[in-house]
Amino acid sequence: MAGFRVEDVRVHQTADPEVVIGEFTYRGDAGWAAPGIIVFRIRDGLIVESRDYIDHLGLARATNTVDALCAQLTNA
């Protein structure tokens, strides 16, 4: 997936002072876009845990790779 960048970054604070959520859009040079989020747990100024989530099916549709995704899932 060459030629993509992160745009539309928004940072959300939560009720837990250790948890911060970043919301963003992956945008490709070929015109596709896919939303994503990342959840950080931060202690003493250091990231101690992170989890990220993306709409994989939406990304596969946008990049015309649904067949390849399905093949990978069924061969796993």
Order of alpha helices (4+ residues) and beta strands (2+ residues): beta-beta-beta-beta-alpha-alpha
